[in-house]
């Protein structure tokens, strides 16, 4: 039996190497029971490797990992009874129907034939798949497959669910559908560890966010706490003439803020303010540029985003969906975040 604890998952000093590549370099992370922790980072940062360690699919080279007080190595069998896992790509049989897939997973988890059928019907209704239940999965849309995959992770009613980039490759509508399901699970008190490279996804769903880069957690906090690390507000300037960028920077140099990042567009400057008077800073920037005779197309004030946070912490942006999805799949692929094949574990984890 798992011990009673308010901590659902904890990793301390976790190191994982694949050959000469160190995918995890001493990661510390704690997930409180009943919370949603978002692990935010680009491809190759170590997110999937960490999920695999917690799901008992990879043995760490150093450090300790626990799920509800159970060691993921010593108590691997007991850990697997408490977790659910949804990887980056839907792990469903396309030749079977949705109903047949869920019944199959139920039987694999040693539910009775009747128990598996009842649970499958419950999940099909819950995930709005009942009308398509008897169609082959190969006829499903991407969003429907992801919902079916998520449903299969809940067959055994796990206490903690690992979602490894659950909306990779989905269109905005399908992504919103998955978000809605996740919010329902959170409302019911389920604990979730969500890995994502989508900044908005972490901001929308997570109670706390850990930013991971090159195998290390480099920052942690609520979305607001992380944004406050960048500055109270951001002033965005777009010039009429991009060629005036150098003169504009010189004109703004005397303001009590500094250029925050490389501009996304020609003729754009983004300034991070250090105080709460963002409106005053906009006015000061307008006066400075006007005095220098520099025409401005747009001048606006906004709060920092998680993209700004990532730029501040790492010096490079996450793709927010633009990067290719990691071809590795937690729990089902032979490749780790580091790119080399890890050892295979004989037992299943979560599913």
N, C-alpha and C positions, 0 to 999 in steps of 0.2 A: 504494500500500500504506500502511496506517495504521502509524504509528510505534509501536514497543514502549513501553508506558507502564503505570504502575500506576494511573493515573487514567483512568477510563472517560469521565467527562464533567466539564466545568468551565465555569462562567460567571463572568464578571468585569464588574461594573458595568453589567449589562444593564438598559436602559431601553426600554420599549415604550409608545407612546401610541396611543390611538384618539381622534382629535379632541382635545378638551380633557381627556379622561380619561387619566391616567397609570396603566396597568395594572401596570407594573413600574417600580420607582423605584430602580434601582441595585442589582440583586440580585447577590450573590456566593454561589456554591455549588460544592462539589466532591463528586463521587461516585467512591469508590474502586472499582477493578475487583474483581468478586466479592462486592460488598457490596450491601445493600439500604438505600437512603436513603428515608425517608418525608418527604414534603412535606405538612405538616399545616396546615390553615387553613380558614376558613369560605368559603362561596360568595363569589366576587368578590374573593378575596384576591390572585389572580394566578397560581394554581397551573397552570391549563390554558394560560394564555399562555406560561408558562415552558416547559412541555412542547412547545408548538408551535414555540417558538424552537429548542429542541434537536433537534426532529424535522424541521427545515428548512422548516416550513410558514409561519413568520412571520419576517420580517427585523427584527431589533432596530433601534431608532433610535440607540442608543448601546451601547457595550460590546462584549464579545467572548464567543463561545460555541464550545466545542470538544467533539468526541466522539472519543475515542481519538486525540487530537492533531490531528484534522482540523477545520478551520474550517467552521462550519455554513453560511456564505455562500459562501466561495471554493471549498470542497470538498464542496458539497451532494450531488452525485451519489455520491461515495464514502461519505459519511456514511450515506446511505439504504441502502447495501448492508450496513451493520453494525447497524442498529436494527430493532426491532419496536415496534409501537404498538397499544395497546388503549385505545379511548376510553371515554367514560362510558356509551355505549349500544351494544348489539351491532350491528355493521355487517355483517349477513348478509342474504341474500335469502330472504325467508320462503316464496317459492313453490318454491324449490329444496330438495332434501334436504340433510342435513348433509354427506353424501359429495360431492354435486354442488358445494356451496359450496367445500369444501376443494380439490377438483380444479380448480375455476375459479380460485381464488387461486393455486394452483400454476402454472397455465398463464399467468396474468398476470405471474408472476415468471419466466417463460420456462423453466420446467421442461418436460422432454419429456412427452408424453402419458402414457407409462408411469411416468416419474419422479413426476409429479403424483399419479397413482393410488396408487403405493406410499406416498408421503409422506402422503396423505390417510388411507389405511388405518392407518398407524402412529399418527397423531394421534387418530383415532377410538378406537383401543384405549386409548391413553394417557389420554384424557380421559373414559373410560367412556361413550362415545357409540356404540359399535359396534352395539348392539342397536337403536338408533334411527337408524342411519346412512342408511337409505333412506326415512325419513319426511320429509314436508315440515317445514321449520323452524317454520312457523306453528303446528304441533302441539306444539312443545317448550315446556317450562316456562322461566321466566326464568333459572333457574340453568343449565339446559342450553344456552340461547342464549349465555350469558356464557362457558361453557366452550368452545363452538364458536368464539366470537369470539376467545378467547384462543388456541385451537389455530391459527386462521388467522394469528395474529401470529407463530407459530413455524414457519411453512412453510419459511422460509429459514434457520432456526437462527441467529437474530441473536445478536450478542455482548452487546448491552444491550437491555433491554425497558422501555419506558415504559408504565406502567399508570396511566391517568388515572381515578381513582375507580372501580376495577373492580367494586365491589360495590354501587354506588348502586342503590337500589330493590329489592334482593334480600331475601328473608326470611332469618332466622338460619341455617336449615339450608343454604340455597344459598350464603350467605356463607361458612360454614365449609368448604364444598366448594371454593370458590375459594381460600380460605386454604391448604387442603391442597395444591392444585396449585402455588401460589406457593412453599410450603415445599419441594416437590420440585424446582422449578426452582432455588431457592437452593442446595439440597443438591448440585446438579450444577455449581455454580459460576457460574451466570448472574448478571450484574449487573442490578439493578432500580432504577428510580426510580419510586416509588409516591406518587401524590398521593391524599389522602383527607381527608374531613371527619369520619371516624369515629375517635375517640380510641383506642378499643380496637384498631382495625385497625393503627394506627401502632405501638402498644405491642407487639402480638403479632408483627408481621412485620419491623419495621425494625431494622437495626443502629444507625443514627443517624437522628435526627429533626431536621428544620429546620422551625421554626414561622414561617409567613409571614402577614403581615397588611398590608393596604393597600399591596401591591406591594413589601414589604420583608421580608427574613429578619430576624426580631427575636430569635431565639434558636436555638441549634443544640447538639446533643449526644446522648448516649445517653438512653434513656428515664429511667434512674436519675439521670443527671446533671441532667436538666431537673427531675425531681421534687425533687431535693435543693435546687434553687434556691428552692423554695417554703418548705421547712421540714422538720425531721426527721420530724414526724408531725402529724396533724390530730386535734383533739379535737372531737367532735360532741356537742352537747347538744340534747335535745328536752324541752321543758317540758310539764308536765301542762296548764298554762293559758297559752295564747299571749299573753294580756293581760299576763303577768308579764315579757315580753321586756325592757322597759326596766329593771326592777329587777334582772333577771338580768345584763344587761350591766354594770350598776353594780357588782354583787357580784363579777364576774369581772375588773373593771378592774385590780385589783392584781396579777394573775398575770403572769408573764413571757412572755406571748404576746398576740397581737392578733387581732381578728376578721378573718378572711381574705376572706370573700365575703358577698354577699347570700344569705340563707337560701333554700333551695328550697321549704321548707314553713313554714307559720306556727308560731311558737314554737320555731324551730330556730336555733342559733348554731354556727358553725364557727370554731374557733380554730386558728391555725398556731403551733406551738411552735418555739422557736429552738434548743433543745438536744436531747439524745438521751434525756432522761428523760421519755418520753411517759407511761409508767405513773404516774409521780409527778405529772405535770400533771393526769391524770384524777382522782387522789386529791385534789389541791389544789382542783380545780374542784368536786368533790363536797362538800368541806368548806365552801367559800365559799358555795355555793348553800344548803346545809343551814343554815348559820349565819344566812342571810338569810331562812330560812323559805320557800324556793321549792321547790315539788315538781317532781321530775324524772321524766319518763317513761323516758328512755333516755340513757345516757352512754357513749360508745364512743371507741375509739382506732383510727385507721387511717393508712396511709401516704398521702402525697399522690398524686393521680391526674394524668393529663395534662390532665384538665378543670381541675383546680386550677392547673396550670401556665399554661394558656391564660388563665384568669381573672386570674392574677397579672400576666401580661405585657400583656394587652390590655384588661382591665376588662370583657370580655364573653365569654360562653361560645360555643364552637362548638355546632352543633345536635346533633352526634353522631347524625345521621340524621334529626332532626326537621325540618331545613330542607328546602325543596324542592330537588331536584337542579338543578344548573346546566344550563340547556338547551343550553349550548354543548357541542360534542363535539370533542375534540382530533383534528385532522386531517380532519374531515368537515363541520364547521359553518362558516358564514360569520360568526358572531358571536364576539367575543373576550370575555375576562373583564370588560373595561371596558364591554361592552354595545353597542359600535359595530362595524360590519362592517369587518374588516381586509381588506387586499388578499389576493387568492387567488394561491397559488403554482401554477404549471402542473404541477409534477411530484409524484408520490406520495412519501410518506415511510413507510418500514417496511411499509406496506400500503395 
